[in-house]
Amino acid sequence: MKSSMSWLLAATIIVVLSVGGPLPSPALACPFCSQEKGPTLLGDFNSAQMVLVGSFANARLGGKGAIEDGTTDLVLDKVLKSHDILKTKATTVNGKQVVTLPRYLPQAKNQFLIFCDVYKGAIDPYRGVELQSAKAMVDYLQGAIKVKDRPAGERLAFCFNYLQSPDFEVAMDAYREYAKADYKDYMEVAKKYPAETIAKWLQDPKTPPFRYGLYASLLGHCGTTEHAKLLRKMIDDPEKRKGSGIDGMLAAYVMLQPAEAYGYLCDVLKDSSQEFLMRYAALRTIRFLWDQRPDLVAKKDLVAATALILDHGDMADFAIEDLRKWQRWEQTDRILDLFGKKNYDIGVVKRAILRFALRCPNPRAASFVQDQRRRDAEWVRDTEELLRLEYPDEPKK
């Protein structure tokens, strides 16, 4: 039952809000998609007991004018997913099926896509999507249903054709499908995408900035060196880099021009005058290359680029944590030498250094830990406990 879901009225449209517990997040998701990682229409279609398309009419208040007990008729234009309850609850008016929903919706002018459950013999609508074009939505959803059991790459290839749909809800849902997908789900199929089409999307002033990361990453798989120039131009544009997609642009730049782009990343990481968000985007790109695309830049070079951050106190803890996770123990002396120095004598950096030392097999690291244990045994013990959460399968020492 989803009867705890409620619909709220705005001035002239209906805003549908789902009120309930958070949905479980996927273990993996697109690293370049920054928004709209919520449930997709296909996901709701699969879980709903009934999915309808129609228009509202004849809104009625409840007893004594109560809104919460009101009802509204839904005139059905399309039944995308049926349920036996329609046989008993639907009536026919002027040749169309009509069902009554337990909601007072007087201002609903457009068609809606309605997701419903059935509870105690009654229709229980829990999500509604206002449609700019019922045909566009129905075509999209029916197409998505046809490919829902195919490999992820094929499903995303279908969604690709709708990323720039003039229908906002369709375009947003196609983006959500990428947002919840793992990078490896689309890295191969993206090689077949039309590069010029994606390049036009990136240059279109109507494209929302939060989409730059995804579109750029797609272009990185199918583009050319000429497209690398476009990406570099976007990266250097102060307006373009204000958005959240800068790491997607940087990653795509590396895909198309590995040596040149790697040099650019290093220049950004070692330049303390660069904005923090730009340097952090460069670090995120290094992490992406390490985790997902080690074929583009040698790991020793990724370590060298990350180590550049150690020269800057405002980001040193990030670099130390990455070097620990990558087990780059050759950086031990450089990291331990930072402890207590000016600009590094802050809690997060000192804790990162201790965490590195606790994992490092280097004798100097062991000596460092002993010194810190003598100085503040409780701090070391607490850090050990927190660190152990990352390695739950290891026996406690």
Summary of the structure (lengths in Angstrom):
residues: 397
radius of gyration: 26.9
end to end distance: 48.1
largest distance: 85.8
contacts: 1204
relative contact order: 0.07
helix: 51%
strand: 14%
